[in-house]
Amino acid sequence: EKEKGDEKISLYFQAIYDIKRGRLQEAETKLEKLISESKNKKEEIGFPPYFELALLKYRLKKQTEASKILDESEEKAKTEKDFENLYALRMRLGENDKAILALEKAFEKFSQNQRLFRTLISELMKQGQVEKAKDIAKKYTERNKNDATGFVIYGELLKFTGEKDKAEENFKRAIELGFLNEQVVSELLEIYKEKGEIMKAIEISENFIKESNEIAIKRQLVDLLLEAGETEKALSYMYEITREIDEPEIMLDFARVLLKAKKPAEVIRITQEIEGKLNDQESKDIAILFRAYALYELKKYEEALKEFEKIEENSKFYSNAIAGKIDSLREISPDKAIKYGLEVTSRVLTPEVMQSLIFAFREKEDYDSAFEILDFSIKKFDKNKDLLYTKAILHYEVGDIKKALETADLLFEISPQDPHSLNLKGYMMIEYIIEEKRKTGFYDTNKLDEARKLIEEALKRRPKDPYIIDSLGWYFFAKGDIEKAEEMIRKAYEMKPDDAVIAEHLADILVLKNEEEKALELYKTGLQKGKPKGYDRIRIERKIKELEHKIRAKIKK
């Protein structure tokens, strides 16, 4: 028996030696003989001879024979390496489905092998078998509860299929297991941003930065802080980035942050310093636009116009420049803005340009023309969020609260997680409820509570937004909790003292508290600084007249 065994081993190694020497036909003959004899004598020779013969057949371009022998060798496979070899040769033969089946068998036998698991997931995804890949990943995490990589991969698959909550759980589990890196943090940030959970995104970013000073995450954190209204904090992180990387492109991004943080003078200084150092025209155009926007913020409209005019027609940002030009002209002369806007839309028709033209008509309180252009633009640019938001506001300004609420509903359907759409719908619901209460003497408490929930969701996402804080205060006003309403709206007014409607809301509360002279001053301040349009202006002017008359009557008494 020992001699027979030695003969088999000898024949196998002779074949291997022949392969190395390039004597492929001789090797083929020996391996075929070895396998044939072992079958006849019902002797087990294991996986290697079968696989080597299959590989040899492949090299000799006998693919059909190679595949058949590979089928036999698969029954003999025992080790992880055996299955890896099977998978590799199946792929070379173009037998992708069989290759995946080999990996699946290997996974069932060696479910702790991370390399096998990764390869199997990769192949399943290439074949579009997403659900199967998810099932495999789930099994892997159940069998390897301390392997963070499995949770990351499973999280990515869940995120791919839109199961954001489950994906979040898996990414967080990976972090608990010590897998805290830029990849996982970026995945979680994307989920939080899609769900509108800005504060969660900020928290995980800040925690990560304490452990690892990754610039990419820090830059994302800056934008998150800006979105949450934490402008000073955003700037402090941006200062850190510019100290670490002093390059023109980074300084250009710094200018963008400064613009959002309402620091126009610094934007002008930085863009002037770096414009000549920027390598491509696109970056230079961005610098010009930022400077133009900054000049607009400083009310230097003529200078802003000159900057916008520097953007050439072949620029990627030409439509932005046209919109900026219309906005600047609107502040100089609404008629000139309208004339220019109507002329330019024959060759530049984008949502930004149309929005600027709409606001030019709004400046003249020509709401019929504004709505005509809005309706055309919304048909042209289906489901454009900015245009829908503008339409809701204009309906509100002309006093049509019902249509304003209907439009807010449409926007909410498109973007239910966006804090602006949440707040808009909540606020318009309150206005509609207040209007109904004036007509009937009653209001729907369930609808009022629904409005509160929407506004509170918006506030979670933007906790320092004065408009959302004002909306929550207006909820308390509608409910009759004047003390809480004043607390919230006063806070909003301190943050945004030049907004006419916020000033009006605070004045309305002061009227109820019989602080009429303070209320009158606030109404007038809001009218002067906020420059309200349409129904807002008419409503505030009416309140001023009524209050002045009431105060005079009291003095006469």
C-alpha positions as CSV (number, residue, x, y, z in Angstrom):
1,E,0.0,0.0,0.0
2,K,2.9,2.3,0.9
3,E,4.5,1.6,-2.5
4,K,1.2,2.4,-4.3
5,G,0.9,5.6,-2.4
6,D,4.4,6.5,-3.2
7,E,3.7,5.8,-6.9
8,K,0.8,8.2,-6.8
9,I,2.8,10.9,-5.2
10,S,5.7,10.3,-7.6
11,L,3.3,10.5,-10.6
12,Y,1.8,13.8,-9.3
13,F,5.2,15.4,-8.7
14,Q,6.4,14.2,-12.1
15,A,3.5,16.0,-13.7
16,I,4.2,19.2,-11.7
17,Y,7.8,19.0,-12.7
18,D,6.7,18.6,-16.4
19,I,4.5,21.7,-16.1
20,K,7.4,23.8,-14.7
21,R,9.6,22.5,-17.6
22,G,6.8,23.4,-20.1
23,R,6.1,19.8,-21.0
24,L,2.3,20.4,-20.8
25,Q,1.1,17.4,-22.8
26,E,3.3,15.0,-20.8
27,A,1.9,16.5,-17.6
28,E,-1.6,16.2,-18.9
29,T,-1.1,12.5,-19.7
30,K,0.3,11.8,-16.2
31,L,-2.4,13.7,-14.3
32,E,-5.2,12.0,-16.4
33,K,-3.6,8.6,-15.7
34,L,-3.4,9.4,-12.0
35,I,-7.0,10.4,-11.8
36,S,-8.2,7.5,-13.9
37,E,-6.4,4.9,-11.9
38,S,-7.6,6.4,-8.6
39,K,-11.2,6.3,-9.9
40,N,-10.9,2.7,-11.0
41,K,-9.4,1.6,-7.8
42,K,-11.8,3.9,-5.8
43,E,-8.8,5.6,-4.1
44,E,-8.9,9.1,-2.8
45,I,-6.2,11.4,-4.1
46,G,-7.6,14.8,-2.9
47,F,-8.0,18.2,-4.5
48,P,-4.6,19.1,-6.0
49,P,-4.4,16.7,-8.9
50,Y,-7.9,17.5,-10.1
51,F,-7.3,21.3,-9.9
52,E,-3.8,21.1,-11.5
53,L,-5.4,19.1,-14.4
54,A,-8.2,21.6,-14.8
55,L,-5.7,24.5,-14.8
56,L,-3.6,22.6,-17.3
57,K,-6.6,22.1,-19.6
58,Y,-7.3,25.8,-19.4
59,R,-3.7,26.6,-20.4
60,L,-4.0,24.2,-23.3
61,K,-7.2,26.0,-24.3
62,K,-9.4,23.0,-23.6
63,Q,-11.9,25.0,-21.7
64,T,-14.8,22.6,-21.8
65,E,-12.7,19.8,-20.4
66,A,-11.2,22.2,-17.9
67,S,-14.7,23.1,-16.7
68,K,-15.8,19.4,-16.3
69,I,-12.7,18.6,-14.3
70,L,-13.2,21.7,-12.2
71,D,-16.7,20.4,-11.3
72,E,-15.1,17.2,-10.0
73,S,-12.4,19.1,-8.1
74,E,-15.0,21.3,-6.4
75,E,-16.3,18.1,-4.6
76,K,-12.7,17.6,-3.3
77,A,-12.1,21.1,-2.0
78,K,-11.5,21.3,1.7
79,T,-9.3,24.3,2.6
80,E,-9.8,28.1,2.1
81,K,-7.0,28.0,-0.4
82,D,-8.8,25.3,-2.4
83,F,-11.9,27.4,-2.7
84,E,-9.9,30.5,-3.6
85,N,-8.2,28.6,-6.4
86,L,-11.6,27.3,-7.7
87,Y,-13.0,30.8,-7.7
88,A,-10.0,32.3,-9.5
89,L,-10.1,29.6,-12.3
90,R,-13.9,29.8,-12.7
91,M,-13.5,33.5,-13.3
92,R,-10.7,32.9,-15.9
93,L,-13.1,30.5,-17.6
94,G,-15.8,33.1,-17.6
95,E,-18.0,31.0,-15.4
96,N,-19.0,33.9,-13.1
97,D,-22.1,32.2,-11.6
98,K,-20.1,29.0,-10.7
99,A,-17.4,31.2,-9.3
100,I,-19.8,32.9,-7.0
101,L,-21.3,29.5,-5.9
102,A,-17.8,28.3,-5.0
103,L,-17.4,31.4,-2.9
104,E,-20.7,30.8,-1.2
105,K,-19.7,27.3,-0.3
106,A,-16.4,28.6,1.0
107,F,-18.3,31.2,3.1
108,E,-20.5,28.6,4.7
109,K,-17.4,26.5,5.6
110,F,-15.1,29.4,6.6
111,S,-17.5,32.2,7.7
112,Q,-14.8,34.0,9.7
113,N,-12.5,34.5,6.7
114,Q,-12.8,38.2,6.0
115,R,-11.0,38.0,2.6
116,L,-13.5,35.4,1.3
117,F,-16.4,37.5,2.6
118,R,-15.2,40.7,0.9
119,T,-14.6,38.9,-2.4
120,L,-18.1,37.3,-2.3
121,I,-19.8,40.6,-1.6
122,S,-17.8,42.3,-4.4
123,E,-18.8,39.6,-6.9
124,L,-22.4,39.6,-5.9
125,M,-22.6,43.4,-6.3
126,K,-21.0,43.2,-9.7
127,Q,-23.7,40.7,-10.7
128,G,-26.4,43.0,-9.3
129,Q,-27.4,40.5,-6.6
130,V,-27.8,43.2,-3.9
131,E,-30.3,41.4,-1.7
132,K,-28.2,38.3,-1.7
133,A,-25.1,40.4,-0.8
134,K,-27.1,41.9,2.1
135,D,-28.1,38.4,3.4
136,I,-24.5,37.3,3.3
137,A,-23.3,40.5,5.1
138,K,-26.0,40.0,7.7
139,K,-24.8,36.4,8.3
140,Y,-21.2,37.6,8.6
141,T,-22.0,40.2,11.2
142,E,-24.1,37.6,13.2
143,R,-21.2,35.2,13.1
144,N,-18.4,37.7,13.6
145,K,-19.8,40.1,16.2
146,N,-16.4,41.7,16.9
147,D,-15.4,42.3,13.3
148,A,-16.0,46.0,12.6
149,T,-15.3,45.6,8.9
150,G,-18.4,43.3,8.5
151,F,-20.6,46.0,10.0
152,V,-19.1,48.7,7.7
153,I,-19.8,46.5,4.6
154,Y,-23.3,45.6,5.8
155,G,-24.0,49.3,6.5
156,E,-22.9,50.3,3.1
157,L,-25.2,47.7,1.5
158,L,-28.1,48.9,3.6
159,K,-27.4,52.5,2.7
160,F,-27.3,51.5,-1.0
161,T,-30.8,50.1,-0.7
162,G,-32.1,53.1,1.2
163,E,-32.4,51.5,4.6
164,K,-30.7,54.5,6.3
165,D,-31.7,53.7,9.9
166,K,-30.3,50.1,9.8
167,A,-27.2,51.4,8.0
168,E,-26.7,54.0,10.7
169,E,-26.9,51.2,13.4
170,N,-24.2,49.2,11.6
171,F,-21.9,52.1,11.2
172,K,-22.3,53.1,14.8
173,R,-21.5,49.5,15.8
174,A,-18.3,49.6,13.8
175,I,-17.3,52.7,15.6
176,E,-18.0,51.1,18.9
177,L,-15.6,48.3,17.9
178,G,-12.9,50.9,17.3
179,F,-13.3,51.3,13.5
180,L,-13.3,55.1,13.6
181,N,-12.0,56.4,10.3
182,E,-12.9,58.9,7.6
183,Q,-14.8,56.3,5.6
184,V,-17.3,55.4,8.3
185,V,-17.7,59.0,9.5
186,S,-18.3,60.2,5.9
187,E,-21.0,57.4,5.5
188,L,-22.7,58.5,8.7
189,L,-22.5,62.2,7.7
190,E,-24.2,61.4,4.4
191,I,-27.0,59.5,6.2
192,Y,-27.5,62.3,8.8
193,K,-27.6,65.0,6.1
194,E,-30.1,63.1,4.0
195,K,-32.3,62.6,7.1
196,G,-31.8,66.3,8.0
197,E,-30.2,65.4,11.3
198,I,-27.6,68.1,11.2
199,M,-26.9,68.2,15.0
200,K,-26.0,64.5,14.9
201,A,-23.7,65.0,12.0
202,I,-22.0,67.9,13.8
203,E,-21.5,65.8,16.9
204,I,-19.9,62.8,15.2
205,S,-17.7,65.1,13.1
206,E,-16.4,67.0,16.2
207,N,-15.8,63.7,18.0
208,F,-13.8,62.3,15.1
209,I,-11.7,65.5,14.7
210,K,-10.7,65.2,18.3
211,E,-9.2,61.7,17.5
212,S,-8.0,62.4,14.0
213,N,-7.4,65.8,12.3
214,E,-8.8,64.9,8.9
215,I,-9.1,68.0,6.7
216,A,-11.9,66.4,4.6
217,I,-14.1,65.9,7.6
218,K,-13.3,69.3,9.1
219,R,-14.4,70.9,5.8
220,Q,-17.7,69.0,5.9
221,L,-18.1,70.1,9.6
222,V,-17.7,73.8,8.5
223,D,-20.7,73.5,6.1
224,L,-22.7,71.6,8.7
225,L,-22.1,74.4,11.3
226,L,-23.1,77.0,8.7
227,E,-26.3,75.1,8.0
228,A,-27.0,75.0,11.7
229,G,-26.4,78.7,12.1
230,E,-23.2,78.3,14.1
231,T,-21.3,80.7,11.9
232,E,-18.6,81.7,14.4
233,K,-17.8,78.1,15.2
234,A,-17.7,77.3,11.4
235,L,-15.2,80.2,10.9
236,S,-13.0,79.0,13.7
237,Y,-12.6,75.6,12.1
238,M,-12.0,77.3,8.7
239,Y,-9.3,79.4,10.2
240,E,-7.6,76.2,11.4
241,I,-7.8,74.7,7.9
242,T,-6.2,77.8,6.3
243,R,-3.4,77.7,8.9
244,E,-2.7,74.0,8.0
245,I,-3.1,74.5,4.2
246,D,-2.2,77.9,2.8
247,E,-3.2,77.4,-0.8
248,P,-5.3,79.7,-3.1
249,E,-8.0,77.0,-3.5
250,I,-8.4,76.7,0.2
251,M,-8.6,80.4,0.6
252,L,-11.3,80.5,-2.0
253,D,-13.3,78.1,0.0
254,F,-12.6,80.3,3.0
255,A,-14.1,83.2,1.1
256,R,-17.2,81.1,0.5
257,V,-17.6,80.4,4.2
258,L,-17.0,84.1,5.1
259,L,-19.8,85.0,2.6
260,K,-22.2,82.6,4.3
261,A,-21.1,84.0,7.7
262,K,-22.0,87.6,6.5
263,K,-18.4,88.8,6.5
264,P,-18.5,90.6,3.1
265,A,-15.5,93.0,3.7
266,E,-13.2,90.0,4.4
267,V,-14.6,88.2,1.3
268,I,-13.5,91.1,-0.9
269,R,-10.1,91.3,0.7
270,I,-9.4,87.6,0.3
271,T,-10.7,87.3,-3.3
272,Q,-8.6,90.2,-4.4
273,E,-5.5,88.7,-2.8
274,I,-5.9,85.2,-4.4
275,E,-7.6,85.8,-7.8
276,G,-4.2,86.2,-9.6
277,K,-2.9,83.1,-7.9
278,L,-5.7,80.8,-9.0
279,N,-4.7,78.4,-11.8
280,D,-7.9,77.9,-13.8
281,Q,-10.6,80.3,-15.1
282,E,-13.4,78.5,-13.3
283,S,-11.8,79.2,-9.9
284,K,-11.2,82.9,-11.0
285,D,-14.9,83.2,-11.9
286,I,-15.9,81.8,-8.5
287,A,-13.7,84.4,-6.8
288,I,-15.3,87.2,-8.9
289,L,-18.8,86.0,-8.0
290,F,-18.0,85.8,-4.3
291,R,-16.7,89.4,-4.5
292,A,-19.8,90.6,-6.4
293,Y,-22.1,88.9,-3.8
294,A,-20.1,90.6,-1.0
295,L,-20.4,94.0,-2.6
296,Y,-24.1,93.4,-3.0
297,E,-24.3,92.6,0.7
298,L,-22.5,95.9,1.4
299,K,-25.2,97.6,-0.7
300,K,-22.5,98.7,-3.2
301,Y,-24.7,97.8,-6.1
302,E,-22.9,99.6,-8.9
303,E,-19.6,97.9,-8.0
304,A,-21.3,94.6,-7.7
305,L,-22.7,95.1,-11.3
306,K,-19.2,95.6,-12.6
307,E,-18.0,92.4,-11.0
308,F,-20.9,90.4,-12.3
309,E,-20.3,91.7,-15.8
310,K,-16.7,90.2,-15.7
311,I,-18.2,86.7,-16.0
312,E,-18.1,85.8,-19.7
313,E,-20.9,84.0,-21.6
314,N,-19.0,80.8,-22.0
315,S,-18.5,80.5,-18.2
316,K,-20.1,77.8,-16.2
317,F,-21.3,80.5,-13.8
318,Y,-22.8,82.9,-16.4
319,S,-26.4,82.3,-15.3
320,N,-25.4,83.0,-11.7
321,A,-23.8,86.3,-12.9
322,I,-26.9,87.2,-14.8
323,A,-29.1,86.6,-11.8
324,G,-26.8,88.7,-9.6
325,K,-26.9,91.5,-12.2
326,I,-30.7,91.5,-12.1
327,D,-30.7,91.5,-8.3
328,S,-28.2,94.5,-8.3
329,L,-30.3,96.4,-10.8
330,R,-33.4,95.7,-8.8
331,E,-31.8,97.7,-5.9
332,I,-30.9,100.5,-8.2
333,S,-34.0,100.6,-10.4
334,P,-36.6,97.8,-10.4
335,D,-37.7,98.9,-13.9
336,K,-34.2,98.5,-15.3
337,A,-34.0,95.1,-13.6
338,I,-37.2,94.0,-15.3
339,K,-36.3,95.4,-18.7
340,Y,-32.9,93.7,-18.6
341,G,-34.3,90.4,-17.1
342,L,-37.0,90.1,-19.9
343,E,-34.3,90.7,-22.5
344,V,-31.8,88.3,-21.2
345,T,-34.2,85.4,-20.6
346,S,-34.5,84.9,-24.4
347,R,-30.9,83.4,-24.3
348,V,-30.4,82.5,-20.6
349,L,-33.3,80.6,-19.1
350,T,-32.4,79.1,-15.7
351,P,-34.2,78.9,-12.4
352,E,-31.8,81.4,-10.8
353,V,-32.4,84.0,-13.5
354,M,-36.2,83.5,-13.4
355,Q,-36.2,83.8,-9.7
356,S,-34.3,87.1,-9.8
357,L,-36.8,88.4,-12.4
358,I,-39.7,87.4,-10.2
359,F,-38.2,89.3,-7.3
360,A,-37.8,92.4,-9.5
361,F,-41.6,92.3,-10.2
362,R,-42.2,91.7,-6.5
363,E,-40.2,94.8,-5.7
364,K,-42.7,96.8,-7.6
365,E,-45.5,94.8,-6.1
366,D,-46.5,93.6,-9.5
367,Y,-47.7,90.3,-8.3
368,D,-49.7,89.4,-11.4
369,S,-46.5,89.5,-13.5
370,A,-44.5,87.7,-10.8
371,F,-47.0,84.8,-10.6
372,E,-47.2,84.6,-14.4
373,I,-43.4,84.1,-14.6
374,L,-43.5,81.8,-11.6
375,D,-46.1,79.5,-13.1
376,F,-44.2,79.4,-16.4
377,S,-40.9,78.6,-14.5
378,I,-42.4,75.9,-12.3
379,K,-43.7,74.2,-15.5
380,K,-40.3,74.6,-17.1
381,F,-38.3,73.5,-14.1
382,D,-40.5,70.8,-12.6
383,K,-40.3,70.5,-8.8
384,N,-37.7,73.2,-8.4
385,K,-37.7,73.7,-4.6
386,D,-36.6,77.4,-4.7
387,L,-39.3,78.4,-7.1
388,L,-42.0,76.6,-5.0
389,Y,-40.8,78.2,-1.9
390,T,-41.0,81.6,-3.6
391,K,-44.5,80.9,-4.8
392,A,-45.7,80.0,-1.3
393,I,-44.2,83.3,0.1
394,L,-45.7,85.4,-2.7
395,H,-49.2,83.8,-2.0
396,Y,-48.7,84.7,1.6
397,E,-47.7,88.3,0.7
398,V,-50.9,88.8,-1.3
399,G,-52.9,87.4,1.6
400,D,-53.9,84.1,0.0
401,I,-53.0,81.9,3.0
402,K,-54.9,78.9,1.5
403,K,-52.8,78.8,-1.7
404,A,-49.6,79.5,0.3
405,L,-50.4,76.4,2.4
406,E,-51.2,74.3,-0.7
407,T,-47.8,75.3,-2.2
408,A,-46.0,74.6,1.0
409,D,-47.6,71.1,1.0
410,L,-46.2,70.5,-2.5
411,L,-42.7,71.6,-1.4
412,F,-43.0,69.3,1.7
413,E,-43.9,66.3,-0.5
414,I,-40.7,66.9,-2.5
415,S,-38.4,67.6,0.4
416,P,-39.9,66.3,3.7
417,Q,-36.6,66.4,5.6
418,D,-35.5,69.9,4.6
419,P,-35.8,72.3,7.5
420,H,-37.0,75.2,5.3
421,S,-39.9,73.1,3.9
422,L,-40.8,71.8,7.4
423,N,-40.8,75.3,8.8
424,L,-42.7,76.8,5.8
425,K,-45.5,74.2,6.0
426,G,-45.7,74.5,9.8
427,Y,-45.8,78.3,9.7
428,M,-48.4,78.4,6.9
429,M,-50.6,76.0,8.8
430,I,-50.5,78.3,11.8
431,E,-51.4,81.3,9.7
432,Y,-54.3,79.3,8.1
433,I,-55.5,78.2,11.6
434,I,-55.4,81.8,12.9
435,E,-57.3,83.0,9.8
436,E,-60.0,80.4,10.4
437,K,-60.2,81.3,14.0
438,R,-60.9,84.9,13.1
439,K,-63.7,83.8,10.8
440,T,-65.3,81.1,13.0
441,G,-64.0,81.7,16.5
442,F,-62.6,78.2,16.7
443,Y,-59.4,76.5,15.6
444,D,-58.3,72.9,15.0
445,T,-56.1,71.9,18.0
446,N,-54.9,68.7,16.1
447,K,-53.7,70.8,13.2
448,L,-52.0,73.2,15.5
449,D,-50.1,70.4,17.2
450,E,-49.2,69.0,13.8
451,A,-47.8,72.4,12.8
452,R,-45.7,72.5,16.1
453,K,-44.2,69.1,15.3
454,L,-43.1,70.2,11.9
455,I,-41.5,73.4,13.3
456,E,-39.8,71.5,16.1
457,E,-38.4,69.0,13.5
458,A,-37.1,72.0,11.5
459,L,-35.6,73.5,14.7
460,K,-33.7,70.2,15.4
461,R,-32.0,70.6,12.1
462,R,-31.4,74.4,12.4
463,P,-31.5,75.3,16.1
464,K,-30.3,78.8,15.6
465,D,-32.5,79.8,12.7
466,P,-34.4,83.0,13.7
467,Y,-37.2,82.3,11.3
468,I,-37.8,78.8,12.7
469,I,-37.6,80.1,16.3
470,D,-40.1,82.8,15.3
471,S,-42.5,80.2,13.8
472,L,-42.4,78.2,17.1
473,G,-43.2,81.4,19.0
474,W,-46.0,82.0,16.6
475,Y,-47.4,78.6,17.4
476,F,-47.5,79.5,21.1
477,F,-49.2,82.8,20.1
478,A,-51.9,80.9,18.2
479,K,-52.3,78.6,21.2
480,G,-52.7,81.5,23.6
481,D,-49.5,81.0,25.6
482,I,-48.4,84.7,25.3
483,E,-45.5,84.4,27.8
484,K,-43.8,81.5,25.9
485,A,-44.6,83.2,22.6
486,E,-42.8,86.4,23.7
487,E,-39.8,84.4,24.9
488,M,-39.3,82.7,21.6
489,I,-40.1,85.6,19.3
490,R,-38.0,88.1,21.2
491,K,-35.1,85.6,20.8
492,A,-35.8,85.5,17.1
493,Y,-36.0,89.3,16.9
494,E,-32.6,89.7,18.7
495,M,-31.1,87.5,16.0
496,K,-32.9,89.1,13.1
497,P,-33.9,92.7,14.1
498,D,-34.4,93.8,10.4
499,D,-37.1,91.3,9.6
500,A,-40.5,93.0,9.3
501,V,-42.7,90.0,10.1
502,I,-40.7,89.0,13.2
503,A,-40.9,92.6,14.4
504,E,-44.6,92.5,13.7
505,H,-45.1,89.3,15.7
506,L,-43.3,90.8,18.7
507,A,-45.4,94.0,18.4
508,D,-48.6,91.9,18.3
509,I,-47.6,90.4,21.6
510,L,-46.9,93.7,23.1
511,V,-50.3,95.0,22.1
512,L,-51.9,92.1,24.0
513,K,-49.8,93.1,27.0
514,N,-51.0,96.7,26.7
515,E,-47.5,97.9,25.9
516,E,-48.9,99.9,23.0
517,E,-46.2,102.6,22.5
518,K,-43.4,99.9,22.4
519,A,-45.5,97.9,19.9
520,L,-46.0,101.0,17.7
521,E,-42.3,101.6,17.7
522,L,-41.7,98.0,16.7
523,Y,-44.2,98.1,13.9
524,K,-42.6,101.2,12.5
525,T,-39.1,99.8,12.8
526,G,-40.1,96.6,11.0
527,L,-41.7,98.7,8.2
528,Q,-38.7,100.9,7.8
529,K,-35.9,98.3,8.1
530,G,-37.6,95.2,6.7
531,K,-39.3,96.9,3.7
532,P,-42.1,94.3,3.6
533,K,-44.1,93.8,0.4
534,G,-47.7,93.3,-0.6
535,Y,-50.1,92.1,2.1
536,D,-47.3,92.2,4.7
537,R,-46.8,95.9,4.1
538,I,-50.5,96.7,4.0
539,R,-51.2,94.7,7.2
540,I,-48.4,96.4,9.1
541,E,-49.4,99.9,7.9
542,R,-53.0,99.1,8.9
543,K,-51.8,98.1,12.4
544,I,-49.8,101.3,12.7
545,K,-52.8,103.4,11.8
546,E,-55.1,101.6,14.2
547,L,-52.6,101.8,17.1
548,E,-51.8,105.4,16.5
549,H,-55.6,106.2,16.5
550,K,-56.0,104.2,19.7
551,I,-53.1,105.9,21.5
552,R,-54.4,109.4,20.4
553,A,-57.8,108.5,21.7
554,K,-56.3,107.5,25.1
555,I,-54.4,110.8,25.3
556,K,-57.6,112.8,24.6
557,K,-59.3,111.1,27.4
